[in-house]
Amino acid sequence: MRVLVVGATGAVGTRLVPLLAVHGHHVIGTSRSPQRAARLRSIGAQAVTLDVLDPRAVREAVLAAQPEAIVHQATALSGMSDVKHFDRSFAETNRLRTEGTDALLAAARQADVGRFVSQSFAGWPYAREGGPLKTEEDPLDAEPVEAMSETLAAIRHLEEQAVGAGGIALRYGGLYGSPDDAIPELVRKRRFPLVGDGDGISSFVHLDDAASATMLALERGEPGIYNVVDDEPAPVREWLPVLAETIGAKPPRHVPRWLAQIVAGEAGVVLMTETRGASNAKAKRELGWTLRYPSWRDGFRAVYAQGEERAA
């Protein structure tokens, strides 16, 4: 297919573009700066500079590219660490999920694009009640904490618009595997403590596995939502000490909920103590998805232990 990958220089995009090219797809990749065009060409894509928040530019780019499919990977997530002001930190990504999605879908309709795949998130939006694992049929949080309400509304908008247009929304778990991953550095500096009992369930997915699931969804996925996570959602109290040990850091500090509330706000407490995990059964069953790293345990060792050896 002729595939337009929007946000092709992002964490998932840089893994997805060469994968699509190897499998015979013609890829047109977009980035926000012309300086990244050479990088796109080096990984197998035709390069286009595009501001996804400019509807006119989006329409012109889609009409010029004449794609058979669009993959919406545009986010602004790099380098964020201000959990206390959650919605403010996600403000640009929220616009990309709302205004950007609307612009892309409008252009897709005008250009008669047959397939639309978009990036969503499974890490914390599910309702904070019931069992520890959620499927795509389970509801999202009906009463998010105030600091996260705008971000959840943007996720809802993206999913409703994409699926409503006959497209696919992929709820990725916590992405890891990039040299720019923020969490290991925070753990190394002991700025990522274990809050309360650490009961919050985290779902992870390696970038390579996220890319392979995205390609499969593009090629054979039915309209709807898919959780793209590994086989082992785990509470923070379990994975955080393992990550610290893997990177050679001291064990994480323990802090009570009341102190975390002051430092990281209600959003930070929720992420560490109340979130639910996600099941990947649908993606494995319907897409034929096989993970390179079925567990974050193997993935952490493969990514971060090697980094520690190089540093030493």
MOLIN-V971454 format. One line per field, one symbol per residue. phi: phi as a letter, one per 40 degrees, with the letter a starting at -180 (. if undefined). psi: psi as a letter, one per 30 degrees, with the letter a starting at -180 (. if undefined). Layout:
# MOLIN-V971454
phi = ???
psi = ???
This chain:
# MOLIN-V971454
phi = .cbcccgcccdcdcccdccccccgccbbbbacbcccccccccbhbccbcacccbdccccccccccfccabbcbcabbcgcacccbdccccdccccccbcccccccccccccfccbabbcbabcaccdcagccbbbcccccccbccdcbcccccccdcdcccccccgbbbbcccccahcccdccdcccccfbbcccfcgcccbbbacdccccccccccccbccdibbcbaccbdacdcccccccdcccgccdccbbcdccccccbgcccccccbbcbcbcbdcccccbgcbccbcbcdccccccccccccccc
psi = ljkjjkhfgaeeefeeeeeeeeggkjkjkllfkffgeeeeefgglkkkkkjfgjeeeeeeeeeeehlfkkjjgjlifkgkgieeieeeegeeeeeefdeeeeeeeeeeeeghkfkkklkakfefflkhlalfkklffklljfillefgeeeeeeeeeeeeeeefggakkjjkajklfkfgkeeeeeeeghgiljkbfhfkkkklkkeeeeeeeeeeeeegklkakkkilafikllefefeeeeeeeggllkklkkleeeeeeefleeeeeeffflllkkgeeeeeffhkkkeifkfeeeeeeeeeeeeeee.
